[in-house]
Amino acid sequence: MSALANDLRRYVTEHGNVTGRIAAGTVTFTVVADRRRADEALALWRSLTADRRLLTGDLRDAPTKGVVRWRIELTATDAAAATTLFEDLLTDGGRHRPLSDVVSVKVGTGRDTRPGLSVGTDFDGARPTEALAAYQAVAARYAVAAATLMPDRAAIVVAKQADLARARELAEKAAPTLGTALKVTTTGAP
């Protein structure tokens, strides 16, 4: 794979307006002209394709004013894997080495996976710290059916048998600044 990525990187360098993409295994990634950034993407591709928690992945360049920035989207096997992969991609010391200049990261579960989870940064790279804290507080006590977690909002759906008022209280305590952007509902609720 290294030789293929290197050949494609040279081609992209020589033909300025060309985008190089490699789909191999479960991960597709963009090959950029900058050698350091191309090597980073290849290294992340290697570690992601070896991770059994990952179903699919896409490492796409999102150039801004001539600077290569990355948009990462992954699908994980389950909610626990999604949160772990998300954290690994944003912090050193995890299983996966983060890329430089990441504009956004989104990790979710497969469409038919229950509980369903989607967690992501915004397009400035802000992390959903409070939304994750709210989700973890609720999930530690109640079965969560689905959740969408972003820096500026969180939607958590708990199982019908959960104490909805208590679940809301736990989430609000963990994410006090989200205010009305924090929604905790139950399955079947509008």
TORLUM-173609 format. One record per residue: residue in one letter; chain; x, y, z of N, C-alpha, C, O in turn. Coordinates in nm, 3 decimals, always signed. Layout:
# TORLUM-173609
SITE r c   neast  nnorth     nup  caeast canorth    caup   ceast  cnorth     cup   oeast  onorth     oup
SITE A A       X       Y       Z       X       Y       Z       X       Y       Z       X       Y       Z
...
***
This chain:
# TORLUM-173609
SITE r c   neast  nnorth     nup  caeast canorth    caup   ceast  cnorth     cup   oeast  onorth     oup
SITE M A  +0.083  -0.119  +0.000  +0.000  +0.000  +0.000  +0.087  +0.125  +0.000  +0.052  +0.225  -0.062
SITE S A  +0.199  +0.120  +0.069  +0.288  +0.237  +0.074  +0.335  +0.279  -0.065  +0.338  +0.398  -0.097
SITE A A  +0.371  +0.181  -0.147  +0.419  +0.212  -0.282  +0.307  +0.274  -0.366  +0.330  +0.372  -0.437
SITE L A  +0.187  +0.218  -0.357  +0.073  +0.271  -0.431  +0.043  +0.415  -0.386  +0.022  +0.504  -0.469
SITE A A  +0.041  +0.438  -0.255  +0.013  +0.572  -0.204  +0.122  +0.670  -0.246  +0.092  +0.785  -0.279
SITE N A  +0.246  +0.626  -0.245  +0.356  +0.713  -0.285  +0.348  +0.748  -0.433  +0.370  +0.863  -0.472
SITE D A  +0.316  +0.649  -0.518  +0.300  +0.676  -0.661  +0.185  +0.773  -0.685  +0.196  +0.865  -0.766
SITE L A  +0.075  +0.752  -0.615  -0.040  +0.841  -0.631  -0.007  +0.981  -0.579  -0.051  +1.080  -0.638
SITE R A  +0.067  +0.991  -0.471  +0.108  +1.121  -0.418  +0.191  +1.197  -0.522  +0.172  +1.317  -0.543
SITE R A  +0.284  +1.127  -0.586  +0.365  +1.192  -0.691  +0.277  +1.238  -0.807  +0.296  +1.348  -0.859
SITE Y A  +0.181  +1.156  -0.847  +0.091  +1.192  -0.956  +0.010  +1.316  -0.919  -0.005  +1.407  -1.000
SITE V A  -0.042  +1.319  -0.796  -0.119  +1.434  -0.750  -0.032  +1.559  -0.749  -0.077  +1.668  -0.787
SITE T A  +0.092  +1.544  -0.707  +0.186  +1.657  -0.704  +0.211  +1.712  -0.844  +0.214  +1.833  -0.864
SITE E A  +0.228  +1.623  -0.941  +0.258  +1.663  -1.079  +0.137  +1.718  -1.153  +0.153  +1.796  -1.247
SITE H A  +0.017  +1.680  -1.112  -0.105  +1.721  -1.182  -0.196  +1.798  -1.088  -0.308  +1.755  -1.060
SITE G A  -0.150  +1.910  -1.039  -0.213  +1.998  -0.941  -0.361  +1.988  -0.911  -0.397  +1.990  -0.793
SITE N A  -0.448  +1.979  -1.009  -0.592  +1.981  -0.982  -0.654  +1.842  -0.974  -0.774  +1.827  -0.997
SITE V A  -0.575  +1.742  -0.943  -0.622  +1.603  -0.936  -0.638  +1.564  -0.790  -0.556  +1.600  -0.705
SITE T A  -0.743  +1.490  -0.762  -0.763  +1.434  -0.628  -0.733  +1.285  -0.634  -0.786  +1.213  -0.719
SITE G A  -0.649  +1.240  -0.544  -0.615  +1.098  -0.537  -0.685  +1.033  -0.421  -0.672  +1.077  -0.307
SITE R A  -0.760  +0.926  -0.448  -0.831  +0.853  -0.341  -0.800  +0.706  -0.355  -0.795  +0.652  -0.465
SITE I A  -0.778  +0.641  -0.241  -0.756  +0.497  -0.239  -0.862  +0.435  -0.149  -0.879  +0.476  -0.034
SITE A A  -0.932  +0.335  -0.202  -1.028  +0.257  -0.124  -0.967  +0.119  -0.107  -0.955  +0.043  -0.204
SITE A A  -0.929  +0.087  +0.015  -0.866  -0.042  +0.041  -0.914  -0.092  +0.176  -0.912  -0.019  +0.275
SITE G A  -0.956  -0.216  +0.179  -1.013  -0.268  +0.302  -1.143  -0.195  +0.331  -1.226  -0.177  +0.242
SITE T A  -1.160  -0.155  +0.453  -1.284  -0.087  +0.493  -1.270  +0.064  +0.497  -1.365  +0.135  +0.531
SITE V A  -1.151  +0.115  +0.460  -1.125  +0.259  +0.472  -1.083  +0.317  +0.338  -1.000  +0.260  +0.267
SITE T A  -1.142  +0.432  +0.304  -1.104  +0.509  +0.186  -1.031  +0.633  +0.236  -1.073  +0.695  +0.335
SITE F A  -0.923  +0.670  +0.168  -0.853  +0.790  +0.210  -0.801  +0.869  +0.091  -0.775  +0.813  -0.016
SITE T A  -0.787  +0.999  +0.112  -0.735  +1.089  +0.011  -0.583  +1.091  +0.022  -0.528  +1.097  +0.132
SITE V A  -0.518  +1.086  -0.092  -0.372  +1.100  -0.097  -0.344  +1.242  -0.143  -0.386  +1.283  -0.251
SITE V A  -0.273  +1.317  -0.060  -0.244  +1.457  -0.090  -0.098  +1.472  -0.132  -0.017  +1.382  -0.111
SITE A A  -0.066  +1.585  -0.191  +0.069  +1.610  -0.242  +0.173  +1.621  -0.131  +0.287  +1.576  -0.148
SITE D A  +0.136  +1.679  -0.019  +0.230  +1.697  +0.092  +0.268  +1.561  +0.152  +0.182  +1.488  +0.202
SITE R A  +0.396  +1.529  +0.146  +0.444  +1.396  +0.189  +0.411  +1.367  +0.335  +0.365  +1.257  +0.367
SITE R A  +0.435  +1.463  +0.425  +0.409  +1.440  +0.567  +0.261  +1.408  +0.592  +0.228  +1.314  +0.664
SITE R A  +0.175  +1.488  +0.531  +0.031  +1.465  +0.551  -0.015  +1.335  +0.484  -0.101  +1.265  +0.536
SITE A A  +0.042  +1.304  +0.369  +0.009  +1.178  +0.301  +0.053  +1.059  +0.387  -0.019  +0.960  +0.399
SITE D A  +0.172  +1.069  +0.447  +0.221  +0.962  +0.535  +0.134  +0.947  +0.660  +0.110  +0.835  +0.706
SITE E A  +0.087  +1.060  +0.715  -0.004  +1.054  +0.830  -0.132  +0.980  +0.795  -0.179  +0.895  +0.871
SITE A A  -0.189  +1.014  +0.679  -0.314  +0.949  +0.636  -0.292  +0.799  +0.615  -0.376  +0.718  +0.653
SITE L A  -0.181  +0.762  +0.555  -0.150  +0.621  +0.533  -0.134  +0.549  +0.666  -0.183  +0.437  +0.681
SITE A A  -0.067  +0.610  +0.763  -0.050  +0.548  +0.895  -0.185  +0.529  +0.965  -0.210  +0.426  +1.027
SITE L A  -0.272  +0.630  +0.954  -0.404  +0.616  +1.015  -0.484  +0.510  +0.942  -0.555  +0.432  +1.006
SITE W A  -0.475  +0.504  +0.810  -0.543  +0.399  +0.733  -0.500  +0.262  +0.785  -0.584  +0.175  +0.809
SITE R A  -0.369  +0.242  +0.803  -0.318  +0.113  +0.853  -0.379  +0.076  +0.988  -0.425  -0.036  +1.007
SITE S A  -0.377  +0.171  +1.081  -0.428  +0.137  +1.214  -0.579  +0.116  +1.213  -0.630  +0.030  +1.284
SITE L A  -0.651  +0.194  +1.133  -0.797  +0.176  +1.127  -0.836  +0.044  +1.063  -0.929  -0.022  +1.110
SITE T A  -0.768  +0.004  +0.956  -0.806  -0.121  +0.890  -0.776  -0.242  +0.978  -0.833  -0.349  +0.957
SITE A A  -0.688  -0.227  +1.075  -0.657  -0.337  +1.168  -0.749  -0.337  +1.290  -0.740  -0.427  +1.373
SITE D A  -0.835  -0.238  +1.301  -0.922  -0.223  +1.418  -1.055  -0.294  +1.394  -1.131  -0.252  +1.307
SITE R A  -1.082  -0.397  +1.467  -1.205  -0.476  +1.450  -1.331  -0.401  +1.491  -1.442  -0.445  +1.460
SITE R A  -1.316  -0.290  +1.560  -1.432  -0.209  +1.600  -1.485  -0.123  +1.487  -1.593  -0.066  +1.497
SITE L A  -1.408  -0.113  +1.378  -1.444  -0.026  +1.267  -1.514  -0.104  +1.156  -1.468  -0.210  +1.115
SITE L A  -1.627  -0.050  +1.108  -1.697  -0.109  +0.993  -1.652  -0.042  +0.864  -1.615  -0.110  +0.768
SITE T A  -1.655  +0.092  +0.860  -1.612  +0.167  +0.742  -1.548  +0.298  +0.787  -1.570  +0.346  +0.898
SITE G A  -1.468  +0.354  +0.696  -1.405  +0.481  +0.727  -1.375  +0.561  +0.602  -1.356  +0.505  +0.494
SITE D A  -1.370  +0.692  +0.618  -1.335  +0.781  +0.508  -1.251  +0.895  +0.565  -1.296  +0.969  +0.653
SITE L A  -1.129  +0.909  +0.513  -1.038  +1.018  +0.549  -1.031  +1.106  +0.426  -0.963  +1.072  +0.329
SITE R A  -1.100  +1.219  +0.429  -1.113  +1.305  +0.312  -1.048  +1.439  +0.339  -1.061  +1.495  +0.447
SITE D A  -0.978  +1.489  +0.239  -0.918  +1.621  +0.255  -1.026  +1.727  +0.238  -1.118  +1.713  +0.158
SITE A A  -1.011  +1.832  +0.315  -1.103  +1.946  +0.309  -1.017  +2.071  +0.306  -1.004  +2.141  +0.406
SITE P A  -0.957  +2.100  +0.188  -0.863  +2.213  +0.182  -0.930  +2.346  +0.214  -1.043  +2.374  +0.172
SITE T A  -0.858  +2.426  +0.290  -0.905  +2.559  +0.326  -0.792  +2.657  +0.297  -0.686  +2.651  +0.360
SITE K A  -0.814  +2.748  +0.202  -0.714  +2.848  +0.164  -0.579  +2.784  +0.134  -0.475  +2.833  +0.177
SITE G A  -0.583  +2.674  +0.060  -0.461  +2.609  +0.017  -0.397  +2.518  +0.120  -0.296  +2.454  +0.091
SITE V A  -0.454  +2.509  +0.239  -0.401  +2.423  +0.345  -0.485  +2.297  +0.352  -0.608  +2.303  +0.356
SITE V A  -0.418  +2.182  +0.352  -0.491  +2.055  +0.362  -0.541  +2.039  +0.504  -0.465  +2.045  +0.601
SITE R A  -0.669  +2.018  +0.515  -0.731  +1.984  +0.644  -0.810  +1.857  +0.621  -0.844  +1.825  +0.507
SITE W A  -0.839  +1.785  +0.725  -0.902  +1.654  +0.713  -1.044  +1.651  +0.769  -1.073  +1.714  +0.870
SITE R A  -1.129  +1.578  +0.701  -1.264  +1.547  +0.746  -1.268  +1.395  +0.759  -1.248  +1.323  +0.661
SITE I A  -1.295  +1.346  +0.879  -1.292  +1.202  +0.906  -1.432  +1.156  +0.942  -1.497  +1.213  +1.029
SITE E A  -1.478  +1.050  +0.873  -1.607  +0.989  +0.905  -1.588  +0.839  +0.919  -1.536  +0.773  +0.829
SITE L A  -1.631  +0.786  +1.033  -1.617  +0.643  +1.060  -1.749  +0.584  +1.104  -1.834  +0.652  +1.162
SITE T A  -1.766  +0.454  +1.075  -1.880  +0.378  +1.124  -1.823  +0.267  +1.211  -1.738  +0.189  +1.167
SITE A A  -1.872  +0.260  +1.334  -1.821  +0.163  +1.431  -1.920  +0.050  +1.454  -2.037  +0.060  +1.418
SITE T A  -1.872  -0.057  +1.513  -1.953  -0.176  +1.537  -2.063  -0.155  +1.640  -2.169  -0.215  +1.630
SITE D A  -2.037  -0.069  +1.738  -2.137  -0.042  +1.842  -2.109  +0.093  +1.907  -2.011  +0.160  +1.874
SITE A A  -2.196  +0.133  +1.999  -2.184  +0.266  +2.060  -2.055  +0.281  +2.140  -1.991  +0.386  +2.134
SITE A A  -2.016  +0.179  +2.214  -1.892  +0.187  +2.292  -1.773  +0.204  +2.200  -1.683  +0.283  +2.229
SITE A A  -1.771  +0.131  +2.090  -1.662  +0.143  +1.993  -1.661  +0.283  +1.930  -1.555  +0.340  +1.905
SITE A A  -1.779  +0.337  +1.903  -1.788  +0.470  +1.842  -1.727  +0.576  +1.933  -1.650  +0.660  +1.887
SITE T A  -1.761  +0.574  +2.062  -1.706  +0.675  +2.152  -1.555  +0.656  +2.171  -1.482  +0.755  +2.180
SITE T A  -1.509  +0.532  +2.176  -1.365  +0.506  +2.190  -1.289  +0.552  +2.066  -1.185  +0.617  +2.078
SITE L A  -1.339  +0.517  +1.948  -1.274  +0.561  +1.824  -1.271  +0.712  +1.815  -1.169  +0.771  +1.776
SITE F A  -1.380  +0.776  +1.851  -1.388  +0.922  +1.847  -1.279  +0.982  +1.935  -1.205  +1.070  +1.891
SITE E A  -1.269  +0.937  +2.058  -1.168  +0.988  +2.150  -1.027  +0.960  +2.099  -0.939  +1.046  +2.108
SITE D A  -1.005  +0.839  +2.045  -0.873  +0.804  +1.992  -0.829  +0.898  +1.880  -0.712  +0.932  +1.869
SITE L A  -0.924  +0.939  +1.796  -0.889  +1.025  +1.683  -0.857  +1.168  +1.723  -0.799  +1.244  +1.644
SITE L A  -0.895  +1.206  +1.844  -0.875  +1.344  +1.886  -0.768  +1.362  +1.993  -0.731  +1.475  +2.024
SITE T A  -0.719  +1.253  +2.049  -0.621  +1.265  +2.156  -0.503  +1.173  +2.130  -0.519  +1.063  +2.078
SITE D A  -0.386  +1.219  +2.167  -0.268  +1.132  +2.161  -0.279  +1.029  +2.272  -0.344  +1.052  +2.374
SITE G A  -0.216  +0.916  +2.251  -0.216  +0.812  +2.353  -0.321  +0.706  +2.331  -0.324  +0.606  +2.402
SITE G A  -0.409  +0.726  +2.232  -0.508  +0.625  +2.201  -0.451  +0.524  +2.102  -0.332  +0.528  +2.070
SITE R A  -0.533  +0.436  +2.055  -0.489  +0.334  +1.960  -0.452  +0.394  +1.824  -0.364  +0.343  +1.755
SITE H A  -0.519  +0.502  +1.787  -0.497  +0.564  +1.656  -0.432  +0.700  +1.673  -0.473  +0.781  +1.757
SITE R A  -0.330  +0.724  +1.594  -0.260  +0.853  +1.600  -0.341  +0.958  +1.525  -0.372  +0.939  +1.408
SITE P A  -0.376  +1.066  +1.591  -0.457  +1.170  +1.526  -0.384  +1.234  +1.407  -0.261  +1.243  +1.407
SITE L A  -0.460  +1.278  +1.308  -0.404  +1.352  +1.196  -0.385  +1.498  +1.235  -0.455  +1.549  +1.323
SITE S A  -0.291  +1.565  +1.170  -0.275  +1.709  +1.189  -0.385  +1.781  +1.111  -0.432  +1.731  +1.009
SITE D A  -0.425  +1.894  +1.160  -0.518  +1.982  +1.087  -0.652  +1.916  +1.053  -0.695  +1.917  +0.938
SITE V A  -0.716  +1.859  +1.153  -0.847  +1.798  +1.132  -0.954  +1.905  +1.147  -0.957  +1.977  +1.247
SITE V A  -1.041  +1.915  +1.048  -1.150  +2.012  +1.051  -1.274  +1.952  +1.117  -1.346  +2.022  +1.188
SITE S A  -1.300  +1.823  +1.094  -1.415  +1.761  +1.159  -1.398  +1.610  +1.168  -1.334  +1.547  +1.083
SITE V A  -1.456  +1.555  +1.274  -1.456  +1.411  +1.296  -1.598  +1.371  +1.330  -1.664  +1.434  +1.413
SITE K A  -1.646  +1.266  +1.265  -1.778  +1.212  +1.295  -1.767  +1.060  +1.302  -1.716  +0.996  +1.210
SITE V A  -1.813  +1.005  +1.412  -1.813  +0.859  +1.428  -1.953  +0.817  +1.468  -2.013  +0.875  +1.559
SITE G A  -2.005  +0.719  +1.399  -2.138  +0.669  +1.431  -2.143  +0.519  +1.425  -2.046  +0.453  +1.387
SITE T A  -2.255  +0.467  +1.462  -2.277  +0.323  +1.452  -2.347  +0.294  +1.320  -2.399  +0.385  +1.255
SITE G A  -2.347  +0.169  +1.280  -2.416  +0.129  +1.159  -2.566  +0.155  +1.171  -2.620  +0.161  +1.281
SITE R A  -2.629  +0.170  +1.059  -2.772  +0.205  +1.054  -2.860  +0.109  +1.136  -2.955  +0.153  +1.200
SITE D A  -2.829  -0.020  +1.134  -2.911  -0.118  +1.204  -2.859  -0.152  +1.343  -2.911  -0.243  +1.408
SITE T A  -2.757  -0.083  +1.388  -2.698  -0.110  +1.519  -2.779  -0.042  +1.628  -2.816  +0.075  +1.615
SITE R A  -2.805  -0.114  +1.735  -2.876  -0.060  +1.851  -2.792  -0.083  +1.973  -2.745  -0.195  +1.994
SITE P A  -2.770  +0.018  +2.056  -2.819  +0.154  +2.039  -2.744  +0.227  +1.929  -2.627  +0.200  +1.903
SITE G A  -2.813  +0.317  +1.865  -2.752  +0.397  +1.760  -2.684  +0.519  +1.821  -2.737  +0.580  +1.914
SITE L A  -2.569  +0.554  +1.769  -2.496  +0.668  +1.822  -2.426  +0.742  +1.709  -2.372  +0.680  +1.617
SITE S A  -2.427  +0.874  +1.716  -2.350  +0.958  +1.626  -2.286  +1.065  +1.713  -2.355  +1.137  +1.786
SITE V A  -2.154  +1.075  +1.704  -2.081  +1.174  +1.782  -1.984  +1.246  +1.689  -1.914  +1.182  +1.610
SITE G A  -1.980  +1.379  +1.699  -1.894  +1.452  +1.608  -1.851  +1.587  +1.659  -1.909  +1.643  +1.752
SITE T A  -1.748  +1.638  +1.595  -1.704  +1.775  +1.622  -1.785  +1.866  +1.529  -1.857  +1.818  +1.442
SITE D A  -1.772  +1.996  +1.550  -1.829  +2.088  +1.451  -1.723  +2.112  +1.344  -1.617  +2.050  +1.349
SITE F A  -1.750  +2.199  +1.249  -1.657  +2.218  +1.138  -1.540  +2.310  +1.173  -1.461  +2.346  +1.086
SITE D A  -1.529  +2.346  +1.299  -1.411  +2.417  +1.347  -1.330  +2.327  +1.440  -1.232  +2.370  +1.500
SITE G A  -1.372  +2.200  +1.451  -1.301  +2.104  +1.534  -1.339  +2.106  +1.681  -1.277  +2.034  +1.760
SITE A A  -1.439  +2.185  +1.720  -1.482  +2.188  +1.860  -1.536  +2.051  +1.900  -1.608  +1.987  +1.824
SITE R A  -1.502  +2.009  +2.019  -1.542  +1.876  +2.068  -1.673  +1.883  +2.146  -1.704  +1.985  +2.208
SITE P A  -1.748  +1.774  +2.143  -1.876  +1.770  +2.214  -1.859  +1.724  +2.359  -1.921  +1.627  +2.401
SITE T A  -1.776  +1.794  +2.434  -1.741  +1.752  +2.569  -1.863  +1.736  +2.659  -1.880  +1.632  +2.723
SITE E A  -1.948  +1.837  +2.664  -2.066  +1.829  +2.750  -2.167  +1.728  +2.697  -2.229  +1.656  +2.776
SITE A A  -2.185  +1.722  +2.567  -2.279  +1.626  +2.510  -2.236  +1.482  +2.544  -2.319  +1.399  +2.580
SITE L A  -2.107  +1.455  +2.533  -2.056  +1.322  +2.570  -2.076  +1.295  +2.719  -2.114  +1.185  +2.757
SITE A A  -2.052  +1.395  +2.803  -2.070  +1.379  +2.947  -2.217  +1.348  +2.979  -2.245  +1.263  +3.063
SITE A A  -2.309  +1.417  +2.911  -2.452  +1.392  +2.932  -2.488  +1.250  +2.891  -2.557  +1.179  +2.964
SITE Y A  -2.441  +1.210  +2.775  -2.467  +1.074  +2.725  -2.413  +0.969  +2.823  -2.483  +0.874  +2.858
SITE Q A  -2.289  +0.987  +2.867  -2.229  +0.890  +2.959  -2.301  +0.885  +3.092  -2.315  +0.777  +3.151
SITE A A  -2.347  +0.999  +3.141  -2.421  +1.002  +3.268  -2.552  +0.926  +3.256  -2.590  +0.851  +3.346
SITE V A  -2.621  +0.945  +3.145  -2.749  +0.876  +3.125  -2.726  +0.727  +3.099  -2.794  +0.643  +3.156
SITE A A  -2.629  +0.696  +3.011  -2.603  +0.555  +2.976  -2.553  +0.472  +3.094  -2.571  +0.351  +3.096
SITE A A  -2.492  +0.537  +3.193  -2.446  +0.464  +3.311  -2.563  +0.416  +3.395  -2.549  +0.322  +3.474
SITE R A  -2.678  +0.479  +3.379  -2.793  +0.445  +3.462  -2.909  +0.380  +3.385  -2.981  +0.297  +3.440
SITE Y A  -2.926  +0.418  +3.258  -3.041  +0.373  +3.179  -2.997  +0.320  +3.043  -2.891  +0.356  +2.992
SITE A A  -3.081  +0.235  +2.986  -3.056  +0.187  +2.850  -3.084  +0.301  +2.753  -3.193  +0.359  +2.753
SITE V A  -2.986  +0.331  +2.670  -3.001  +0.436  +2.569  -3.033  +0.368  +2.436  -2.963  +0.275  +2.395
SITE A A  -3.137  +0.415  +2.369  -3.175  +0.359  +2.239  -3.100  +0.426  +2.126  -3.066  +0.361  +2.027
SITE A A  -3.074  +0.555  +2.140  -3.004  +0.631  +2.035  -2.955  +0.763  +2.093  -3.008  +0.813  +2.192
SITE A A  -2.852  +0.818  +2.029  -2.803  +0.949  +2.072  -2.727  +1.015  +1.957  -2.657  +0.949  +1.880
SITE T A  -2.741  +1.147  +1.949  -2.664  +1.230  +1.858  -2.597  +1.335  +1.943  -2.663  +1.411  +2.015
SITE L A  -2.464  +1.340  +1.935  -2.386  +1.426  +2.023  -2.297  +1.520  +1.942  -2.212  +1.474  +1.866
SITE M A  -2.318  +1.649  +1.957  -2.241  +1.753  +1.889  -2.199  +1.857  +1.993  -2.255  +1.859  +2.102
SITE P A  -2.103  +1.943  +1.961  -2.059  +2.041  +2.060  -2.170  +2.134  +2.110  -2.169  +2.175  +2.226
SITE D A  -2.263  +2.168  +2.023  -2.367  +2.263  +2.059  -2.504  +2.201  +2.089  -2.601  +2.273  +2.113
SITE R A  -2.512  +2.068  +2.086  -2.641  +2.004  +2.111  -2.624  +1.855  +2.139  -2.522  +1.793  +2.105
SITE A A  -2.727  +1.799  +2.202  -2.729  +1.656  +2.227  -2.874  +1.610  +2.227  -2.962  +1.676  +2.283
SITE A A  -2.898  +1.496  +2.163  -3.029  +1.433  +2.165  -3.008  +1.290  +2.211  -2.940  +1.212  +2.145
SITE I A  -3.067  +1.256  +2.324  -3.051  +1.124  +2.383  -3.189  +1.061  +2.397  -3.280  +1.122  +2.453
SITE V A  -3.204  +0.941  +2.345  -3.331  +0.869  +2.353  -3.310  +0.749  +2.443  -3.227  +0.662  +2.415
SITE V A  -3.385  +0.744  +2.553  -3.374  +0.633  +2.646  -3.487  +0.533  +2.622  -3.589  +0.566  +2.561
SITE A A  -3.469  +0.413  +2.671  -3.571  +0.308  +2.656  -3.697  +0.349  +2.733  -3.690  +0.427  +2.828
SITE K A  -3.811  +0.297  +2.691  -3.941  +0.334  +2.749  -3.947  +0.315  +2.899  -4.008  +0.396  +2.969
SITE Q A  -3.884  +0.210  +2.950  -3.895  +0.180  +3.093  -3.808  +0.272  +3.180  -3.816  +0.265  +3.303
SITE A A  -3.727  +0.356  +3.120  -3.640  +0.446  +3.197  -3.721  +0.557  +3.264  -3.826  +0.596  +3.214
SITE D A  -3.671  +0.605  +3.375  -3.730  +0.719  +3.444  -3.685  +0.843  +3.367  -3.573  +0.891  +3.385
SITE L A  -3.773  +0.894  +3.281  -3.738  +1.004  +3.191  -3.697  +1.130  +3.267  -3.600  +1.196  +3.229
SITE A A  -3.768  +1.163  +3.372  -3.735  +1.283  +3.449  -3.595  +1.271  +3.510  -3.518  +1.366  +3.509
SITE R A  -3.565  +1.156  +3.564  -3.433  +1.134  +3.624  -3.323  +1.134  +3.517  -3.215  +1.188  +3.540
SITE A A  -3.350  +1.075  +3.400  -3.253  +1.075  +3.291  -3.224  +1.218  +3.246  -3.109  +1.253  +3.221
SITE R A  -3.327  +1.300  +3.237  -3.308  +1.442  +3.200  -3.224  +1.513  +3.305  -3.134  +1.591  +3.272
SITE E A  -3.254  +1.486  +3.430  -3.180  +1.549  +3.540  -3.032  +1.512  +3.534  -2.946  +1.598  +3.552
SITE L A  -3.001  +1.385  +3.510  -2.862  +1.341  +3.498  -2.791  +1.411  +3.381  -2.678  +1.457  +3.395
SITE A A  -2.859  +1.418  +3.268  -2.801  +1.482  +3.150  -2.778  +1.630  +3.173  -2.671  +1.682  +3.139
SITE E A  -2.875  +1.699  +3.230  -2.863  +1.843  +3.255  -2.751  +1.874  +3.354  -2.682  +1.974  +3.340
SITE K A  -2.735  +1.789  +3.453  -2.628  +1.809  +3.551  -2.490  +1.792  +3.484  -2.396  +1.864  +3.517
SITE A A  -2.479  +1.697  +3.391  -2.352  +1.671  +3.324  -2.322  +1.774  +3.214  -2.206  +1.795  +3.179
SITE A A  -2.426  +1.837  +3.161  -2.408  +1.934  +3.051  -2.486  +2.062  +3.079  -2.582  +2.092  +3.009
SITE P A  -2.446  +2.137  +3.182  -2.525  +2.253  +3.223  -2.534  +2.367  +3.122  -2.631  +2.443  +3.125
SITE T A  -2.437  +2.381  +3.034  -2.443  +2.495  +2.942  -2.517  +2.465  +2.812  -2.539  +2.557  +2.732
SITE L A  -2.556  +2.341  +2.788  -2.630  +2.310  +2.665  -2.773  +2.364  +2.670  -2.832  +2.392  +2.566
SITE G A  -2.829  +2.377  +2.788  -2.963  +2.433  +2.803  -3.067  +2.361  +2.718  -3.079  +2.239  +2.724
SITE T A  -3.142  +2.439  +2.637  -3.249  +2.381  +2.556  -3.197  +2.300  +2.438  -3.275  +2.233  +2.370
SITE A A  -3.068  +2.305  +2.413  -3.008  +2.224  +2.305  -2.983  +2.080  +2.351  -2.933  +1.998  +2.274
SITE L A  -3.017  +2.051  +2.475  -3.007  +1.915  +2.529  -3.147  +1.856  +2.536  -3.233  +1.903  +2.610
SITE K A  -3.168  +1.751  +2.457  -3.299  +1.685  +2.453  -3.283  +1.542  +2.501  -3.198  +1.468  +2.453
SITE V A  -3.365  +1.506  +2.598  -3.371  +1.368  +2.644  -3.514  +1.324  +2.630  -3.604  +1.381  +2.692
SITE T A  -3.535  +1.223  +2.548  -3.671  +1.171  +2.523  -3.670  +1.020  +2.545  -3.567  +0.960  +2.574
SITE T A  -3.785  +0.962  +2.529  -3.797  +0.817  +2.541  -3.844  +0.759  +2.409  -3.903  +0.830  +2.327
SITE T A  -3.820  +0.632  +2.387  -3.861  +0.570  +2.262  -4.011  +0.585  +2.246  -4.087  +0.567  +2.340
SITE G A  -4.052  +0.620  +2.126  -4.193  +0.640  +2.097  -4.242  +0.780  +2.130  -4.357  +0.813  +2.099
SITE A A  -4.158  +0.864  +2.192  -4.200  +1.002  +2.227  -4.181  +1.093  +2.105  -4.092  +1.069  +2.023
SITE P A  -4.264  +1.198  +2.093  -4.250  +1.290  +1.981  -4.123  +1.373  +1.992  -4.096  +1.456  +1.905
***
